C-alpha cells in the first residue's frame, strides 16, 4: 500500500512539473521550444520509458523473491 501511495505521489509530482520536465529535456537534447509539441513528445517518451523500467523491475523482482 505504501508503494502504491509513493507511486501515486510521484505521478502527481510529474504532472505538476510537466512543463519543467519538457523544457529540461528540450535543453538536454538541444531542441528549441516551439509550438509543434516536440518537447511534450520527448516528455511523454521519457515517462513511458520510466513506466516500462518500473514495470520491468517489478516483474523481475517477482521472480527473485520467494514466499
Protein Blocks (a to p, Z undefined) as FASTA:
>chain_A
ZZmmmmmmmmmmmmmmmmmmmmmmmmmnopacdfkommmmmmmmmmmmmmmmmmmmmmmm
mmmpcZZ
